[in-house]
Amino acid sequence: MKSRVFEWLGVLTAIIYSLLVAANVGAEFVGFFLLLTSSILIGIWAYLGKHRGILFLQFFYATAGLIGMVRWH
């Protein structure tokens, strides 16, 4: 049950991230912060559920979030 919280919070933050960046309203830094947050949450879910491919993917999403935050700061 606890892992589902990480899964769905990660999904929701990813949705908000993608909408903010696509809307091009000047909230890119917040969007990339949400991408980083999402990747951490989904990464925890993936680790707990032994979903190694998804966990591996989250490292790249986290990296993209950090790059985006640095570039938009």
CHARMM-style PDB file with segment names, atoms N, HN, CA, C and O in Angstrom:
ATOM      1  N   MET     1       0.832  -1.206   0.000  1.00  0.00      PROA
ATOM      2  CA  MET     1       0.000   0.000   0.000  1.00  0.00      PROA
ATOM      3  C   MET     1       0.870   1.260   0.000  1.00  0.00      PROA
ATOM      4  O   MET     1       0.597   2.218  -0.723  1.00  0.00      PROA
ATOM      5  N   LYS     2       1.919   1.240   0.822  1.00  0.00      PROA
ATOM      6  HN  LYS     2       2.141   0.462   1.410  1.00  0.00      PROA
ATOM      7  CA  LYS     2       2.804   2.397   0.921  1.00  0.00      PROA
ATOM      8  C   LYS     2       3.464   2.703  -0.424  1.00  0.00      PROA
ATOM      9  O   LYS     2       3.644   3.868  -0.779  1.00  0.00      PROA
ATOM     10  N   SER     3       3.824   1.653  -1.173  1.00  0.00      PROA
ATOM     11  HN  SER     3       3.677   0.707  -0.884  1.00  0.00      PROA
ATOM     12  CA  SER     3       4.480   1.879  -2.452  1.00  0.00      PROA
ATOM     13  C   SER     3       3.537   2.541  -3.456  1.00  0.00      PROA
ATOM     14  O   SER     3       3.992   3.266  -4.341  1.00  0.00      PROA
ATOM     15  N   ARG     4       2.257   2.306  -3.331  1.00  0.00      PROA
ATOM     16  HN  ARG     4       1.888   1.717  -2.612  1.00  0.00      PROA
ATOM     17  CA  ARG     4       1.281   2.939  -4.222  1.00  0.00      PROA
ATOM     18  C   ARG     4       1.275   4.463  -4.054  1.00  0.00      PROA
ATOM     19  O   ARG     4       1.041   5.195  -5.015  1.00  0.00      PROA
ATOM     20  N   VAL     5       1.531   4.930  -2.843  1.00  0.00      PROA
ATOM     21  HN  VAL     5       1.721   4.335  -2.062  1.00  0.00      PROA
ATOM     22  CA  VAL     5       1.596   6.377  -2.605  1.00  0.00      PROA
ATOM     23  C   VAL     5       2.741   6.976  -3.425  1.00  0.00      PROA
ATOM     24  O   VAL     5       2.572   8.010  -4.071  1.00  0.00      PROA
ATOM     25  N   PHE     6       3.901   6.327  -3.396  1.00  0.00      PROA
ATOM     26  HN  PHE     6       4.039   5.488  -2.871  1.00  0.00      PROA
ATOM     27  CA  PHE     6       5.041   6.805  -4.176  1.00  0.00      PROA
ATOM     28  C   PHE     6       4.721   6.769  -5.671  1.00  0.00      PROA
ATOM     29  O   PHE     6       5.035   7.705  -6.406  1.00  0.00      PROA
ATOM     30  N   GLU     7       4.097   5.686  -6.104  1.00  0.00      PROA
ATOM     31  HN  GLU     7       3.841   4.926  -5.506  1.00  0.00      PROA
ATOM     32  CA  GLU     7       3.745   5.541  -7.515  1.00  0.00      PROA
ATOM     33  C   GLU     7       2.841   6.681  -7.984  1.00  0.00      PROA
ATOM     34  O   GLU     7       3.135   7.338  -8.983  1.00  0.00      PROA
ATOM     35  N   TRP     8       1.746   6.913  -7.269  1.00  0.00      PROA
ATOM     36  HN  TRP     8       1.507   6.379  -6.458  1.00  0.00      PROA
ATOM     37  CA  TRP     8       0.750   7.880  -7.729  1.00  0.00      PROA
ATOM     38  C   TRP     8       1.174   9.326  -7.501  1.00  0.00      PROA
ATOM     39  O   TRP     8       0.814  10.196  -8.294  1.00  0.00      PROA
ATOM     40  N   LEU     9       1.923   9.606  -6.445  1.00  0.00      PROA
ATOM     41  HN  LEU     9       2.215   8.899  -5.801  1.00  0.00      PROA
ATOM     42  CA  LEU     9       2.459  10.962  -6.291  1.00  0.00      PROA
ATOM     43  C   LEU     9       3.465  11.261  -7.405  1.00  0.00      PROA
ATOM     44  O   LEU     9       3.527  12.377  -7.920  1.00  0.00      PROA
ATOM     45  N   GLY    10       4.247  10.247  -7.763  1.00  0.00      PROA
ATOM     46  HN  GLY    10       4.197   9.340  -7.344  1.00  0.00      PROA
ATOM     47  CA  GLY    10       5.187  10.407  -8.867  1.00  0.00      PROA
ATOM     48  C   GLY    10       4.490  10.651 -10.185  1.00  0.00      PROA
ATOM     49  O   GLY    10       4.924  11.482 -10.982  1.00  0.00      PROA
ATOM     50  N   VAL    11       3.410   9.927 -10.415  1.00  0.00      PROA
ATOM     51  HN  VAL    11       3.057   9.251  -9.767  1.00  0.00      PROA
ATOM     52  CA  VAL    11       2.640  10.106 -11.642  1.00  0.00      PROA
ATOM     53  C   VAL    11       2.026  11.504 -11.690  1.00  0.00      PROA
ATOM     54  O   VAL    11       2.099  12.176 -12.719  1.00  0.00      PROA
ATOM     55  N   LEU    12       1.435  11.939 -10.607  1.00  0.00      PROA
ATOM     56  HN  LEU    12       1.376  11.393  -9.771  1.00  0.00      PROA
ATOM     57  CA  LEU    12       0.787  13.260 -10.572  1.00  0.00      PROA
ATOM     58  C   LEU    12       1.799  14.389 -10.779  1.00  0.00      PROA
ATOM     59  O   LEU    12       1.531  15.337 -11.517  1.00  0.00      PROA
ATOM     60  N   THR    13       2.951  14.289 -10.135  1.00  0.00      PROA
ATOM     61  HN  THR    13       3.169  13.519  -9.536  1.00  0.00      PROA
ATOM     62  CA  THR    13       3.954  15.343 -10.313  1.00  0.00      PROA
ATOM     63  C   THR    13       4.488  15.344 -11.741  1.00  0.00      PROA
ATOM     64  O   THR    13       4.798  16.408 -12.276  1.00  0.00      PROA
ATOM     65  N   ALA    14       4.601  14.173 -12.369  1.00  0.00      PROA
ATOM     66  HN  ALA    14       4.349  13.309 -11.934  1.00  0.00      PROA
ATOM     67  CA  ALA    14       5.047  14.113 -13.762  1.00  0.00      PROA
ATOM     68  C   ALA    14       4.020  14.749 -14.692  1.00  0.00      PROA
ATOM     69  O   ALA    14       4.388  15.434 -15.646  1.00  0.00      PROA
ATOM     70  N   ILE    15       2.742  14.528 -14.424  1.00  0.00      PROA
ATOM     71  HN  ILE    15       2.443  13.971 -13.650  1.00  0.00      PROA
ATOM     72  CA  ILE    15       1.688  15.130 -15.239  1.00  0.00      PROA
ATOM     73  C   ILE    15       1.729  16.651 -15.119  1.00  0.00      PROA
ATOM     74  O   ILE    15       1.656  17.362 -16.121  1.00  0.00      PROA
ATOM     75  N   ILE    16       1.846  17.138 -13.899  1.00  0.00      PROA
ATOM     76  HN  ILE    16       1.906  16.560 -13.085  1.00  0.00      PROA
ATOM     77  CA  ILE    16       1.896  18.595 -13.691  1.00  0.00      PROA
ATOM     78  C   ILE    16       3.139  19.181 -14.359  1.00  0.00      PROA
ATOM     79  O   ILE    16       3.076  20.241 -14.981  1.00  0.00      PROA
ATOM     80  N   TYR    17       4.271  18.481 -14.224  1.00  0.00      PROA
ATOM     81  HN  TYR    17       4.322  17.620 -13.719  1.00  0.00      PROA
ATOM     82  CA  TYR    17       5.503  18.925 -14.884  1.00  0.00      PROA
ATOM     83  C   TYR    17       5.293  19.085 -16.384  1.00  0.00      PROA
ATOM     84  O   TYR    17       5.618  20.127 -16.953  1.00  0.00      PROA
ATOM     85  N   SER    18       4.748  18.051 -17.027  1.00  0.00      PROA
ATOM     86  HN  SER    18       4.484  17.204 -16.565  1.00  0.00      PROA
ATOM     87  CA  SER    18       4.616  18.092 -18.476  1.00  0.00      PROA
ATOM     88  C   SER    18       3.650  19.188 -18.922  1.00  0.00      PROA
ATOM     89  O   SER    18       3.870  19.825 -19.953  1.00  0.00      PROA
ATOM     90  N   LEU    19       2.597  19.409 -18.163  1.00  0.00      PROA
ATOM     91  HN  LEU    19       2.419  18.892 -17.326  1.00  0.00      PROA
ATOM     92  CA  LEU    19       1.652  20.467 -18.515  1.00  0.00      PROA
ATOM     93  C   LEU    19       2.268  21.856 -18.355  1.00  0.00      PROA
ATOM     94  O   LEU    19       2.049  22.738 -19.186  1.00  0.00      PROA
ATOM     95  N   LEU    20       3.035  22.046 -17.286  1.00  0.00      PROA
ATOM     96  HN  LEU    20       3.212  21.330 -16.611  1.00  0.00      PROA
ATOM     97  CA  LEU    20       3.689  23.346 -17.076  1.00  0.00      PROA
ATOM     98  C   LEU    20       4.682  23.665 -18.184  1.00  0.00      PROA
ATOM     99  O   LEU    20       4.698  24.777 -18.711  1.00  0.00      PROA
ATOM    100  N   VAL    21       5.500  22.699 -18.532  1.00  0.00      PROA
ATOM    101  HN  VAL    21       5.487  21.795 -18.104  1.00  0.00      PROA
ATOM    102  CA  VAL    21       6.513  22.943 -19.560  1.00  0.00      PROA
ATOM    103  C   VAL    21       5.838  23.136 -20.928  1.00  0.00      PROA
ATOM    104  O   VAL    21       6.237  24.013 -21.694  1.00  0.00      PROA
ATOM    105  N   ALA    22       4.829  22.332 -21.231  1.00  0.00      PROA
ATOM    106  HN  ALA    22       4.504  21.620 -20.608  1.00  0.00      PROA
ATOM    107  CA  ALA    22       4.132  22.450 -22.514  1.00  0.00      PROA
ATOM    108  C   ALA    22       3.368  23.764 -22.629  1.00  0.00      PROA
ATOM    109  O   ALA    22       3.232  24.314 -23.722  1.00  0.00      PROA
ATOM    110  N   ALA    23       2.868  24.268 -21.497  1.00  0.00      PROA
ATOM    111  HN  ALA    23       2.978  23.822 -20.610  1.00  0.00      PROA
ATOM    112  CA  ALA    23       2.098  25.518 -21.523  1.00  0.00      PROA
ATOM    113  C   ALA    23       2.977  26.736 -21.774  1.00  0.00      PROA
ATOM    114  O   ALA    23       2.482  27.789 -22.175  1.00  0.00      PROA
ATOM    115  N   ASN    24       4.277  26.597 -21.541  1.00  0.00      PROA
ATOM    116  HN  ASN    24       4.680  25.741 -21.216  1.00  0.00      PROA
ATOM    117  CA  ASN    24       5.226  27.681 -21.795  1.00  0.00      PROA
ATOM    118  C   ASN    24       4.783  28.984 -21.120  1.00  0.00      PROA
ATOM    119  O   ASN    24       4.683  30.037 -21.751  1.00  0.00      PROA
ATOM    120  N   VAL    25       4.522  28.872 -19.815  1.00  0.00      PROA
ATOM    121  HN  VAL    25       4.603  28.017 -19.302  1.00  0.00      PROA
ATOM    122  CA  VAL    25       4.049  30.034 -19.052  1.00  0.00      PROA
ATOM    123  C   VAL    25       5.135  30.610 -18.148  1.00  0.00      PROA
ATOM    124  O   VAL    25       4.840  31.409 -17.259  1.00  0.00      PROA
ATOM    125  N   GLY    26       6.366  30.217 -18.363  1.00  0.00      PROA
ATOM    126  HN  GLY    26       6.605  29.568 -19.084  1.00  0.00      PROA
ATOM    127  CA  GLY    26       7.458  30.744 -17.553  1.00  0.00      PROA
ATOM    128  C   GLY    26       7.692  30.002 -16.250  1.00  0.00      PROA
ATOM    129  O   GLY    26       8.383  30.503 -15.363  1.00  0.00      PROA
ATOM    130  N   ALA    27       7.123  28.814 -16.129  1.00  0.00      PROA
ATOM    131  HN  ALA    27       6.562  28.407 -16.849  1.00  0.00      PROA
ATOM    132  CA  ALA    27       7.278  28.036 -14.896  1.00  0.00      PROA
ATOM    133  C   ALA    27       8.172  26.822 -15.131  1.00  0.00      PROA
ATOM    134  O   ALA    27       7.973  25.763 -14.535  1.00  0.00      PROA
ATOM    135  N   GLU    28       9.154  26.993 -16.006  1.00  0.00      PROA
ATOM    136  HN  GLU    28       9.316  27.853 -16.490  1.00  0.00      PROA
ATOM    137  CA  GLU    28      10.009  25.858 -16.355  1.00  0.00      PROA
ATOM    138  C   GLU    28      10.816  25.351 -15.161  1.00  0.00      PROA
ATOM    139  O   GLU    28      10.957  24.142 -14.978  1.00  0.00      PROA
ATOM    140  N   PHE    29      11.345  26.265 -14.349  1.00  0.00      PROA
ATOM    141  HN  PHE    29      11.230  27.247 -14.497  1.00  0.00      PROA
ATOM    142  CA  PHE    29      12.131  25.816 -13.192  1.00  0.00      PROA
ATOM    143  C   PHE    29      11.273  24.956 -12.266  1.00  0.00      PROA
ATOM    144  O   PHE    29      11.712  23.897 -11.819  1.00  0.00      PROA
ATOM    145  N   VAL    30      10.070  25.401 -11.981  1.00  0.00      PROA
ATOM    146  HN  VAL    30       9.713  26.262 -12.345  1.00  0.00      PROA
ATOM    147  CA  VAL    30       9.149  24.621 -11.140  1.00  0.00      PROA
ATOM    148  C   VAL    30       8.844  23.286 -11.811  1.00  0.00      PROA
ATOM    149  O   VAL    30       8.799  22.246 -11.154  1.00  0.00      PROA
ATOM    150  N   GLY    31       8.637  23.324 -13.120  1.00  0.00      PROA
ATOM    151  HN  GLY    31       8.674  24.169 -13.654  1.00  0.00      PROA
ATOM    152  CA  GLY    31       8.358  22.094 -13.858  1.00  0.00      PROA
ATOM    153  C   GLY    31       9.494  21.098 -13.740  1.00  0.00      PROA
ATOM    154  O   GLY    31       9.257  19.917 -13.485  1.00  0.00      PROA
ATOM    155  N   PHE    32      10.722  21.553 -13.921  1.00  0.00      PROA
ATOM    156  HN  PHE    32      10.915  22.512 -14.128  1.00  0.00      PROA
ATOM    157  CA  PHE    32      11.858  20.635 -13.823  1.00  0.00      PROA
ATOM    158  C   PHE    32      12.067  20.152 -12.389  1.00  0.00      PROA
ATOM    159  O   PHE    32      12.524  19.030 -12.171  1.00  0.00      PROA
ATOM    160  N   PHE    33      11.739  20.988 -11.424  1.00  0.00      PROA
ATOM    161  HN  PHE    33      11.368  21.900 -11.602  1.00  0.00      PROA
ATOM    162  CA  PHE    33      11.783  20.530 -10.034  1.00  0.00      PROA
ATOM    163  C   PHE    33      10.758  19.408  -9.824  1.00  0.00      PROA
ATOM    164  O   PHE    33      11.032  18.432  -9.126  1.00  0.00      PROA
ATOM    165  N   LEU    34       9.591  19.555 -10.425  1.00  0.00      PROA
ATOM    166  HN  LEU    34       9.368  20.349 -10.992  1.00  0.00      PROA
ATOM    167  CA  LEU    34       8.569  18.503 -10.331  1.00  0.00      PROA
ATOM    168  C   LEU    34       9.024  17.228 -11.043  1.00  0.00      PROA
ATOM    169  O   LEU    34       8.726  16.124 -10.586  1.00  0.00      PROA
ATOM    170  N   LEU    35       9.743  17.372 -12.157  1.00  0.00      PROA
ATOM    171  HN  LEU    35       9.985  18.269 -12.528  1.00  0.00      PROA
ATOM    172  CA  LEU    35      10.291  16.197 -12.837  1.00  0.00      PROA
ATOM    173  C   LEU    35      11.275  15.474 -11.926  1.00  0.00      PROA
ATOM    174  O   LEU    35      11.242  14.247 -11.822  1.00  0.00      PROA
ATOM    175  N   LEU    36      12.141  16.222 -11.273  1.00  0.00      PROA
ATOM    176  HN  LEU    36      12.168  17.218 -11.358  1.00  0.00      PROA
ATOM    177  CA  LEU    36      13.088  15.617 -10.333  1.00  0.00      PROA
ATOM    178  C   LEU    36      12.338  14.920  -9.201  1.00  0.00      PROA
ATOM    179  O   LEU    36      12.660  13.787  -8.842  1.00  0.00      PROA
ATOM    180  N   THR    37      11.346  15.594  -8.645  1.00  0.00      PROA
ATOM    181  HN  THR    37      11.084  16.514  -8.937  1.00  0.00      PROA
ATOM    182  CA  THR    37      10.553  15.018  -7.559  1.00  0.00      PROA
ATOM    183  C   THR    37       9.857  13.741  -8.025  1.00  0.00      PROA
ATOM    184  O   THR    37       9.859  12.728  -7.326  1.00  0.00      PROA
ATOM    185  N   SER    38       9.267  13.804  -9.205  1.00  0.00      PROA
ATOM    186  HN  SER    38       9.266  14.627  -9.773  1.00  0.00      PROA
ATOM    187  CA  SER    38       8.583  12.642  -9.762  1.00  0.00      PROA
ATOM    188  C   SER    38       9.540  11.465  -9.924  1.00  0.00      PROA
ATOM    189  O   SER    38       9.203  10.330  -9.585  1.00  0.00      PROA
ATOM    190  N   SER    39      10.726  11.739 -10.440  1.00  0.00      PROA
ATOM    191  HN  SER    39      11.000  12.660 -10.715  1.00  0.00      PROA
ATOM    192  CA  SER    39      11.678  10.651 -10.666  1.00  0.00      PROA
ATOM    193  C   SER    39      12.123  10.019  -9.348  1.00  0.00      PROA
ATOM    194  O   SER    39      12.362   8.813  -9.287  1.00  0.00      PROA
ATOM    195  N   ILE    40      12.233  10.821  -8.305  1.00  0.00      PROA
ATOM    196  HN  ILE    40      12.038  11.801  -8.355  1.00  0.00      PROA
ATOM    197  CA  ILE    40      12.586  10.267  -6.994  1.00  0.00      PROA
ATOM    198  C   ILE    40      11.449   9.397  -6.470  1.00  0.00      PROA
ATOM    199  O   ILE    40      11.681   8.284  -5.998  1.00  0.00      PROA
ATOM    200  N   LEU    41      10.221   9.903  -6.554  1.00  0.00      PROA
ATOM    201  HN  LEU    41      10.032  10.807  -6.937  1.00  0.00      PROA
ATOM    202  CA  LEU    41       9.073   9.148  -6.050  1.00  0.00      PROA
ATOM    203  C   LEU    41       8.865   7.842  -6.822  1.00  0.00      PROA
ATOM    204  O   LEU    41       8.675   6.784  -6.222  1.00  0.00      PROA
ATOM    205  N   ILE    42       8.904   7.922  -8.138  1.00  0.00      PROA
ATOM    206  HN  ILE    42       9.059   8.781  -8.625  1.00  0.00      PROA
ATOM    207  CA  ILE    42       8.724   6.714  -8.935  1.00  0.00      PROA
ATOM    208  C   ILE    42       9.931   5.792  -8.767  1.00  0.00      PROA
ATOM    209  O   ILE    42       9.792   4.569  -8.819  1.00  0.00      PROA
ATOM    210  N   GLY    43      11.096   6.368  -8.570  1.00  0.00      PROA
ATOM    211  HN  GLY    43      11.209   7.361  -8.528  1.00  0.00      PROA
ATOM    212  CA  GLY    43      12.285   5.564  -8.294  1.00  0.00      PROA
ATOM    213  C   GLY    43      12.144   4.764  -7.011  1.00  0.00      PROA
ATOM    214  O   GLY    43      12.525   3.594  -6.967  1.00  0.00      PROA
ATOM    215  N   ILE    44      11.604   5.376  -5.970  1.00  0.00      PROA
ATOM    216  HN  ILE    44      11.295   6.326  -6.006  1.00  0.00      PROA
ATOM    217  CA  ILE    44      11.365   4.661  -4.707  1.00  0.00      PROA
ATOM    218  C   ILE    44      10.366   3.534  -4.942  1.00  0.00      PROA
ATOM    219  O   ILE    44      10.567   2.408  -4.485  1.00  0.00      PROA
ATOM    220  N   TRP    45       9.279   3.847  -5.663  1.00  0.00      PROA
ATOM    221  HN  TRP    45       9.116   4.761  -6.035  1.00  0.00      PROA
ATOM    222  CA  TRP    45       8.284   2.820  -5.978  1.00  0.00      PROA
ATOM    223  C   TRP    45       8.918   1.663  -6.747  1.00  0.00      PROA
ATOM    224  O   TRP    45       8.674   0.495  -6.443  1.00  0.00      PROA
ATOM    225  N   ALA    46       9.735   2.001  -7.749  1.00  0.00      PROA
ATOM    226  HN  ALA    46       9.934   2.950  -7.996  1.00  0.00      PROA
ATOM    227  CA  ALA    46      10.377   0.983  -8.575  1.00  0.00      PROA
ATOM    228  C   ALA    46      11.338   0.134  -7.749  1.00  0.00      PROA
ATOM    229  O   ALA    46      11.400  -1.083  -7.921  1.00  0.00      PROA
ATOM    230  N   TYR    47      12.077   0.768  -6.864  1.00  0.00      PROA
ATOM    231  HN  TYR    47      12.027   1.756  -6.724  1.00  0.00      PROA
ATOM    232  CA  TYR    47      13.011   0.031  -5.997  1.00  0.00      PROA
ATOM    233  C   TYR    47      12.252  -0.933  -5.093  1.00  0.00      PROA
ATOM    234  O   TYR    47      12.625  -2.099  -4.966  1.00  0.00      PROA
ATOM    235  N   LEU    48      11.182  -0.441  -4.465  1.00  0.00      PROA
ATOM    236  HN  LEU    48      10.879   0.506  -4.568  1.00  0.00      PROA
ATOM    237  CA  LEU    48      10.406  -1.289  -3.562  1.00  0.00      PROA
ATOM    238  C   LEU    48       9.770  -2.472  -4.297  1.00  0.00      PROA
ATOM    239  O   LEU    48       9.662  -3.570  -3.751  1.00  0.00      PROA
ATOM    240  N   GLY    49       9.351  -2.231  -5.541  1.00  0.00      PROA
ATOM    241  HN  GLY    49       9.439  -1.339  -5.984  1.00  0.00      PROA
ATOM    242  CA  GLY    49       8.707  -3.285  -6.313  1.00  0.00      PROA
ATOM    243  C   GLY    49       9.648  -4.075  -7.192  1.00  0.00      PROA
ATOM    244  O   GLY    49       9.219  -4.938  -7.958  1.00  0.00      PROA
ATOM    245  N   LYS    50      10.947  -3.778  -7.082  1.00  0.00      PROA
ATOM    246  HN  LYS    50      11.296  -3.077  -6.460  1.00  0.00      PROA
ATOM    247  CA  LYS    50      11.970  -4.454  -7.881  1.00  0.00      PROA
ATOM    248  C   LYS    50      11.726  -4.319  -9.388  1.00  0.00      PROA
ATOM    249  O   LYS    50      11.929  -5.264 -10.151  1.00  0.00      PROA
ATOM    250  N   HSD    51      11.292  -3.136  -9.793  1.00  0.00      PROA
ATOM    251  HN  HSD    51      11.127  -2.369  -9.173  1.00  0.00      PROA
ATOM    252  CA  HSD    51      11.104  -2.827 -11.211  1.00  0.00      PROA
ATOM    253  C   HSD    51      12.386  -2.159 -11.706  1.00  0.00      PROA
ATOM    254  O   HSD    51      12.470  -0.934 -11.792  1.00  0.00      PROA
ATOM    255  N   ARG    52      13.356  -2.964 -12.021  1.00  0.00      PROA
ATOM    256  HN  ARG    52      13.288  -3.959 -11.951  1.00  0.00      PROA
ATOM    257  CA  ARG    52      14.704  -2.447 -12.296  1.00  0.00      PROA
ATOM    258  C   ARG    52      14.774  -1.549 -13.533  1.00  0.00      PROA
ATOM    259  O   ARG    52      15.511  -0.563 -13.536  1.00  0.00      PROA
ATOM    260  N   GLY    53      14.028  -1.873 -14.566  1.00  0.00      PROA
ATOM    261  HN  GLY    53      13.429  -2.674 -14.563  1.00  0.00      PROA
ATOM    262  CA  GLY    53      14.045  -1.045 -15.763  1.00  0.00      PROA
ATOM    263  C   GLY    53      13.493   0.343 -15.499  1.00  0.00      PROA
ATOM    264  O   GLY    53      14.053   1.338 -15.958  1.00  0.00      PROA
ATOM    265  N   ILE    54      12.404   0.409 -14.765  1.00  0.00      PROA
ATOM    266  HN  ILE    54      11.949  -0.400 -14.392  1.00  0.00      PROA
ATOM    267  CA  ILE    54      11.805   1.707 -14.421  1.00  0.00      PROA
ATOM    268  C   ILE    54      12.737   2.485 -13.493  1.00  0.00      PROA
ATOM    269  O   ILE    54      12.884   3.698 -13.637  1.00  0.00      PROA
ATOM    270  N   LEU    55      13.361   1.797 -12.548  1.00  0.00      PROA
ATOM    271  HN  LEU    55      13.242   0.811 -12.431  1.00  0.00      PROA
ATOM    272  CA  LEU    55      14.314   2.448 -11.645  1.00  0.00      PROA
ATOM    273  C   LEU    55      15.469   3.047 -12.445  1.00  0.00      PROA
ATOM    274  O   LEU    55      15.871   4.185 -12.202  1.00  0.00      PROA
ATOM    275  N   PHE    56      15.999   2.289 -13.390  1.00  0.00      PROA
ATOM    276  HN  PHE    56      15.673   1.365 -13.588  1.00  0.00      PROA
ATOM    277  CA  PHE    56      17.089   2.772 -14.234  1.00  0.00      PROA
ATOM    278  C   PHE    56      16.657   4.018 -15.013  1.00  0.00      PROA
ATOM    279  O   PHE    56      17.408   4.989 -15.103  1.00  0.00      PROA
ATOM    280  N   LEU    57      15.461   3.988 -15.567  1.00  0.00      PROA
ATOM    281  HN  LEU    57      14.851   3.199 -15.494  1.00  0.00      PROA
ATOM    282  CA  LEU    57      14.929   5.119 -16.309  1.00  0.00      PROA
ATOM    283  C   LEU    57      14.826   6.372 -15.447  1.00  0.00      PROA
ATOM    284  O   LEU    57      15.048   7.478 -15.938  1.00  0.00      PROA
ATOM    285  N   GLN    58      14.492   6.213 -14.169  1.00  0.00      PROA
ATOM    286  HN  GLN    58      14.312   5.314 -13.769  1.00  0.00      PROA
ATOM    287  CA  GLN    58      14.325   7.361 -13.276  1.00  0.00      PROA
ATOM    288  C   GLN    58      15.630   8.109 -13.049  1.00  0.00      PROA
ATOM    289  O   GLN    58      15.610   9.313 -12.792  1.00  0.00      PROA
ATOM    290  N   PHE    59      16.765   7.421 -13.140  1.00  0.00      PROA
ATOM    291  HN  PHE    59      16.782   6.443 -13.350  1.00  0.00      PROA
ATOM    292  CA  PHE    59      18.048   8.117 -13.031  1.00  0.00      PROA
ATOM    293  C   PHE    59      18.205   9.128 -14.167  1.00  0.00      PROA
ATOM    294  O   PHE    59      18.738  10.219 -13.966  1.00  0.00      PROA
ATOM    295  N   PHE    60      17.741   8.763 -15.350  1.00  0.00      PROA
ATOM    296  HN  PHE    60      17.308   7.877 -15.514  1.00  0.00      PROA
ATOM    297  CA  PHE    60      17.839   9.679 -16.488  1.00  0.00      PROA
ATOM    298  C   PHE    60      16.840  10.823 -16.363  1.00  0.00      PROA
ATOM    299  O   PHE    60      17.163  11.960 -16.708  1.00  0.00      PROA
ATOM    300  N   TYR    61      15.643  10.545 -15.882  1.00  0.00      PROA
ATOM    301  HN  TYR    61      15.380   9.622 -15.602  1.00  0.00      PROA
ATOM    302  CA  TYR    61      14.672  11.617 -15.659  1.00  0.00      PROA
ATOM    303  C   TYR    61      15.167  12.574 -14.574  1.00  0.00      PROA
ATOM    304  O   TYR    61      14.996  13.787 -14.691  1.00  0.00      PROA
ATOM    305  N   ALA    62      15.776  12.033 -13.529  1.00  0.00      PROA
ATOM    306  HN  ALA    62      15.915  11.047 -13.434  1.00  0.00      PROA
ATOM    307  CA  ALA    62      16.322  12.889 -12.471  1.00  0.00      PROA
ATOM    308  C   ALA    62      17.431  13.776 -13.038  1.00  0.00      PROA
ATOM    309  O   ALA    62      17.517  14.961 -12.714  1.00  0.00      PROA
ATOM    310  N   THR    63      18.268  13.196 -13.877  1.00  0.00      PROA
ATOM    311  HN  THR    63      18.198  12.233 -14.140  1.00  0.00      PROA
ATOM    312  CA  THR    63      19.338  13.966 -14.507  1.00  0.00      PROA
ATOM    313  C   THR    63      18.761  15.081 -15.387  1.00  0.00      PROA
ATOM    314  O   THR    63      19.251  16.210 -15.367  1.00  0.00      PROA
ATOM    315  N   ALA    64      17.727  14.759 -16.152  1.00  0.00      PROA
ATOM    316  HN  ALA    64      17.329  13.842 -16.168  1.00  0.00      PROA
ATOM    317  CA  ALA    64      17.073  15.769 -16.994  1.00  0.00      PROA
ATOM    318  C   ALA    64      16.468  16.875 -16.127  1.00  0.00      PROA
ATOM    319  O   ALA    64      16.538  18.051 -16.483  1.00  0.00      PROA
ATOM    320  N   GLY    65      15.878  16.503 -15.000  1.00  0.00      PROA
ATOM    321  HN  GLY    65      15.820  15.547 -14.711  1.00  0.00      PROA
ATOM    322  CA  GLY    65      15.320  17.499 -14.088  1.00  0.00      PROA
ATOM    323  C   GLY    65      16.393  18.428 -13.540  1.00  0.00      PROA
ATOM    324  O   GLY    65      16.203  19.643 -13.480  1.00  0.00      PROA
ATOM    325  N   LEU    66      17.518  17.852 -13.144  1.00  0.00      PROA
ATOM    326  HN  LEU    66      17.673  16.865 -13.193  1.00  0.00      PROA
ATOM    327  CA  LEU    66      18.613  18.686 -12.612  1.00  0.00      PROA
ATOM    328  C   LEU    66      19.195  19.595 -13.692  1.00  0.00      PROA
ATOM    329  O   LEU    66      19.462  20.768 -13.433  1.00  0.00      PROA
ATOM    330  N   ILE    67      19.394  19.064 -14.898  1.00  0.00      PROA
ATOM    331  HN  ILE    67      19.177  18.110 -15.108  1.00  0.00      PROA
ATOM    332  CA  ILE    67      19.890  19.887 -15.992  1.00  0.00      PROA
ATOM    333  C   ILE    67      18.923  21.032 -16.295  1.00  0.00      PROA
ATOM    334  O   ILE    67      19.339  22.177 -16.470  1.00  0.00      PROA
ATOM    335  N   GLY    68      17.644  20.712 -16.355  1.00  0.00      PROA
ATOM    336  HN  GLY    68      17.306  19.781 -16.213  1.00  0.00      PROA
ATOM    337  CA  GLY    68      16.640  21.739 -16.608  1.00  0.00      PROA
ATOM    338  C   GLY    68      16.627  22.817 -15.547  1.00  0.00      PROA
ATOM    339  O   GLY    68      16.485  23.998 -15.862  1.00  0.00      PROA
ATOM    340  N   MET    69      16.775  22.425 -14.292  1.00  0.00      PROA
ATOM    341  HN  MET    69      16.890  21.465 -14.035  1.00  0.00      PROA
ATOM    342  CA  MET    69      16.791  23.410 -13.195  1.00  0.00      PROA
ATOM    343  C   MET    69      18.001  24.317 -13.305  1.00  0.00      PROA
ATOM    344  O   MET    69      17.897  25.527 -13.107  1.00  0.00      PROA
ATOM    345  N   VAL    70      19.156  23.733 -13.622  1.00  0.00      PROA
ATOM    346  HN  VAL    70      19.241  22.750 -13.782  1.00  0.00      PROA
ATOM    347  CA  VAL    70      20.382  24.532 -13.753  1.00  0.00      PROA
ATOM    348  C   VAL    70      20.268  25.482 -14.943  1.00  0.00      PROA
ATOM    349  O   VAL    70      20.637  26.652 -14.837  1.00  0.00      PROA
ATOM    350  N   ARG    71      19.765  24.993 -16.064  1.00  0.00      PROA
ATOM    351  HN  ARG    71      19.465  24.043 -16.150  1.00  0.00      PROA
ATOM    352  CA  ARG    71      19.673  25.822 -17.269  1.00  0.00      PROA
ATOM    353  C   ARG    71      18.623  26.929 -17.150  1.00  0.00      PROA
ATOM    354  O   ARG    71      18.788  27.989 -17.753  1.00  0.00      PROA
ATOM    355  N   TRP    72      17.568  26.713 -16.402  1.00  0.00      PROA
ATOM    356  HN  TRP    72      17.434  25.852 -15.912  1.00  0.00      PROA
ATOM    357  CA  TRP    72      16.499  27.712 -16.290  1.00  0.00      PROA
ATOM    358  C   TRP    72      16.649  28.619 -15.078  1.00  0.00      PROA
ATOM    359  O   TRP    72      15.850  29.534 -14.883  1.00  0.00      PROA
ATOM    360  N   HSD    73      17.662  28.371 -14.271  1.00  0.00      PROA
ATOM    361  HN  HSD    73      18.311  27.627 -14.429  1.00  0.00      PROA
ATOM    362  CA  HSD    73      17.844  29.186 -13.061  1.00  0.00      PROA
ATOM    363  C   HSD    73      18.441  30.511 -13.398  1.00  0.00      PROA
ATOM    364  OT1 HSD    73      18.667  31.331 -12.507  1.00  0.00      PROA
TER     365      HSD     73
END
